[in-house]
Amino acid sequence: MNKDIIGIDFGTTNSKMAYMLLDEPVVIENDQGSKITPSVVYFKNEKEFSIGEQAKHNQIIHPDKVVSSIKREMGTDYKKQVGRFKFPPEYIGALIFQKLIQDARERTGKTFYDAVVSVPANYSDSQRQAIMDAAEIAGINVVRLINEPTAAALAYGIREDRDRKVLVYDFGGGTFDVSILSVSSGFFDVDASTGEHRLGGDDLDTRIIAYVTKALQKELGKSDKIDLALQATLKEAAEEAKIALSTEESTQITIPFVAENRPPFTMELTRQTLESLIQDLIERTRAPMERALHDASLEKDEIDDILLVGGTTLIPAVRRFVTEYFGKEPLEGDPYTAVAEGAALAGSTYVPEKSRMAKNVEISDVISSSLGVKITNGTLSRVIERNTKIPISRTRLYTNSWDYVPEVIIAVYQGEEEMAEDNEYLGQFYISVEPMPAEENKIEVTFAVGEEFGILNVRAYDTDSGNERTVKFESRSRLSKKEKSKWMKKLVGKRSVHVVIGDESGKTTLDMYLNPATSIESLKRELIDRQIMTGDEMIEIGEMTPGDDLRISDLNLEDGCIITIRGNNGE
């Protein structure tokens, strides 16, 4: 694997990147000399586009051709029609990832193939998979997804030796997360994590827009329609006013052009008015904080350090709310860059020659959402609760609801809602059981989650008949393998390679589509995580045994190529 791994904070409003230089995480500036790249894409047509500040400027001129806050659509069926194409969120996100990687190469002179990418702590597996797909479409090999609060804690706390409880209050552009960690001499143990994936700076902007729009319509008269261009102007003005009021008591909002034969519109917005508009949104962060404290079995006075992360935490009312809740001041730091820096630090643990910092870093995480099975009354019976530390294996006992049934269905869901159907459906399978009167079968259901992303093993065992069945549920892309490969070909000129993983007897074990940027080392690690090979085995392609540092793109593999797993003795 390349020794240079980039850390990427893919944000709703803005994105950042960092890498390790001389044992320290360093934020990489974009081509404009800024540490922050707006997560905005402008489509001039289906082949030409721009990302970042240039795209943001086009929001006013061509609002119908600009996409912002695409992170909020990850895992959904959203499509952006551009010419003949309907671009999915994964492709639009990939454009942003590609821009970050290109700027990083130009700034540092290094080519980054591998990345650690941050995600909101409360994202579901499908949302996480969509972000991973976006990065891979851009030609990036994602070695790890890291929760944003965990990454921030790494950036803040890596140099501290004392043991402490840390709460990360992460209020970004589109999401709110809160995580509690136990930090001790480089060990970062996540105790609890929760939040809201549709609460952020965008929602605060919406309140300002509504307030200004009401004043504008009063001046214009109800007959004047606010078109897309004016809406885009209002959005930009609202964001600028919000930022200005973080340091000023009042600011002027000016809309140069509102309608034909109308003078420019100007109004004053004070910090006091802003706080009255957004106070209930800030208050909404209280419940997740209390839930995290409850899940971690802590009182708020047991929190040693508070970290503020995300641009929204620069608003004085937000900082005051947190300070008053805990009765202490948060730590000082840069809320914009902490996540990217922490992601870079996490990436340093994957390189062959680990830095001094990386040698002392261990990260333990928790399950972000509960996992369970649907029972007869339609409710979700949880087998593993959210915020359970991983790896974990847990068993619960179930029974047959009807007389003398020959089989039962094990339907698996992920989420916190009471009714199973209101949660995310992962899949189902059948197990044959001994036909018995209702409620006399004893069926053990075991859920096992390891440290690898997106894999849940479910085992059902009927104690009477001895029948058992184990099914592996893997996080599924919303895009098919062929769709993902198509978008990758369009963006980076390369397709993923379809390979067949087999054993020495010729038996097919797994079909895979490999990202061209995937290293042999990463492929081995994934196969080990899936329990398809062991650390003592090697992979062989034809008569070649590729080195760990080679990438799929180096091997000129054709679709249908067979990769064989062999023992190290070659037998």
Rosetta blueprint (number, residue, H / E / L):
1 M L
2 N L
3 K L
4 D L
5 I E
6 I E
7 G E
8 I E
9 D E
10 F L
11 G L
12 T L
13 T L
14 N E
15 S E
16 K E
17 M E
18 A E
19 Y E
20 M E
21 L E
22 L L
23 D L
24 E E
25 P E
26 V E
27 V E
28 I L
29 E L
30 N L
31 D L
32 Q L
33 G L
34 S L
35 K L
36 I L
37 T E
38 P E
39 S L
40 V E
41 V E
42 Y E
43 F E
44 K L
45 N L
46 E L
47 K L
48 E L
49 F E
50 S E
51 I E
52 G L
53 E H
54 Q H
55 A H
56 K H
57 H H
58 N H
59 Q H
60 I H
61 I H
62 H L
63 P H
64 D H
65 K H
66 V E
67 V E
68 S E
69 S L
70 I H
71 K H
72 R H
73 E H
74 M L
75 G L
76 T L
77 D L
78 Y L
79 K L
80 K E
81 Q E
82 V E
83 G L
84 R L
85 F E
86 K E
87 F E
88 P L
89 P H
90 E H
91 Y H
92 I H
93 G H
94 A H
95 L H
96 I H
97 F H
98 Q H
99 K H
100 L H
101 I H
102 Q H
103 D H
104 A H
105 R H
106 E H
107 R H
108 T H
109 G L
110 K L
111 T L
112 F L
113 Y L
114 D E
115 A E
116 V E
117 V E
118 S E
119 V E
120 P L
121 A L
122 N L
123 Y L
124 S L
125 D H
126 S H
127 Q H
128 R H
129 Q H
130 A H
131 I H
132 M H
133 D H
134 A H
135 A H
136 E H
137 I H
138 A L
139 G L
140 I L
141 N E
142 V E
143 V E
144 R E
145 L E
146 I E
147 N E
148 E H
149 P H
150 T H
151 A H
152 A H
153 A H
154 L H
155 A H
156 Y H
157 G H
158 I L
159 R L
160 E L
161 D L
162 R L
163 D L
164 R E
165 K E
166 V E
167 L E
168 V E
169 Y E
170 D E
171 F E
172 G L
173 G L
174 G L
175 T L
176 F E
177 D E
178 V E
179 S E
180 I E
181 L E
182 S E
183 V E
184 S E
185 S L
186 G L
187 F E
188 F E
189 D E
190 V E
191 D E
192 A E
193 S E
194 T E
195 G E
196 E E
197 H L
198 R L
199 L L
200 G L
201 G H
202 D H
203 D H
204 L H
205 D H
206 T H
207 R H
208 I H
209 I H
210 A H
211 Y H
212 V H
213 T H
214 K H
215 A H
216 L H
217 Q H
218 K H
219 E H
220 L H
221 G L
222 K L
223 S L
224 D L
225 K L
226 I L
227 D L
228 L H
229 A H
230 L H
231 Q H
232 A H
233 T H
234 L H
235 K H
236 E H
237 A H
238 A H
239 E H
240 E H
241 A H
242 K H
243 I H
244 A H
245 L L
246 S L
247 T L
248 E L
249 E L
250 S E
251 T E
252 Q E
253 I E
254 T E
255 I E
256 P L
257 F L
258 V L
259 A L
260 E L
261 N L
262 R L
263 P L
264 P L
265 F E
266 T E
267 M E
268 E E
269 L E
270 T E
271 R H
272 Q H
273 T H
274 L H
275 E H
276 S H
277 L H
278 I H
279 Q H
280 D H
281 L H
282 I H
283 E H
284 R L
285 T L
286 R H
287 A H
288 P H
289 M H
290 E H
291 R H
292 A H
293 L H
294 H H
295 D H
296 A L
297 S L
298 L L
299 E L
300 K H
301 D H
302 E H
303 I L
304 D L
305 D E
306 I E
307 L E
308 L E
309 V E
310 G L
311 G H
312 T H
313 T H
314 L H
315 I L
316 P H
317 A H
318 V H
319 R H
320 R H
321 F H
322 V H
323 T H
324 E H
325 Y H
326 F H
327 G L
328 K L
329 E L
330 P L
331 L L
332 E L
333 G L
334 D L
335 P L
336 Y L
337 T L
338 A H
339 V H
340 A H
341 E H
342 G H
343 A H
344 A H
345 L H
346 A H
347 G H
348 S H
349 T H
350 Y H
351 V L
352 P L
353 E L
354 K L
355 S L
356 R H
357 M H
358 A H
359 K H
360 N L
361 V L
362 E E
363 I E
364 S E
365 D L
366 V E
367 I L
368 S L
369 S L
370 S L
371 L E
372 G E
373 V E
374 K E
375 I L
376 T L
377 N L
378 G L
379 T E
380 L E
381 S E
382 R E
383 V E
384 I E
385 E L
386 R L
387 N L
388 T L
389 K E
390 I L
391 P L
392 I E
393 S E
394 R E
395 T E
396 R E
397 L E
398 Y E
399 T L
400 N L
401 S L
402 W L
403 D L
404 Y L
405 V L
406 P L
407 E E
408 V E
409 I E
410 I E
411 A E
412 V E
413 Y E
414 Q E
415 G L
416 E L
417 E L
418 E L
419 M E
420 A H
421 E H
422 D H
423 N L
424 E E
425 Y E
426 L E
427 G E
428 Q E
429 F E
430 Y E
431 I E
432 S E
433 V L
434 E L
435 P L
436 M L
437 P L
438 A L
439 E L
440 E L
441 N L
442 K L
443 I E
444 E E
445 V E
446 T E
447 F E
448 A E
449 V E
450 G L
451 E L
452 E L
453 F L
454 G L
455 I E
456 L E
457 N E
458 V E
459 R E
460 A E
461 Y E
462 D E
463 T L
464 D L
465 S L
466 G L
467 N L
468 E E
469 R E
470 T E
471 V E
472 K E
473 F E
474 E E
475 S L
476 R L
477 S L
478 R L
479 L L
480 S L
481 K H
482 K H
483 E H
484 K H
485 S H
486 K H
487 W H
488 M H
489 K H
490 K H
491 L H
492 V H
493 G L
494 K L
495 R L
496 S L
497 V E
498 H E
499 V E
500 V E
501 I E
502 G E
503 D L
504 E L
505 S L
506 G L
507 K L
508 T E
509 T E
510 L E
511 D E
512 M E
513 Y E
514 L E
515 N L
516 P L
517 A L
518 T L
519 S E
520 I H
521 E H
522 S H
523 L H
524 K H
525 R H
526 E H
527 L H
528 I H
529 D H
530 R L
531 Q L
532 I L
533 M L
534 T L
535 G L
536 D L
537 E E
538 M E
539 I E
540 E E
541 I E
542 G L
543 E L
544 M E
545 T L
546 P L
547 G L
548 D L
549 D L
550 L L
551 R E
552 I H
553 S H
554 D H
555 L L
556 N L
557 L L
558 E L
559 D L
560 G L
561 C E
562 I E
563 I E
564 T E
565 I E
566 R E
567 G E
568 N L
569 N L
570 G L
571 E L
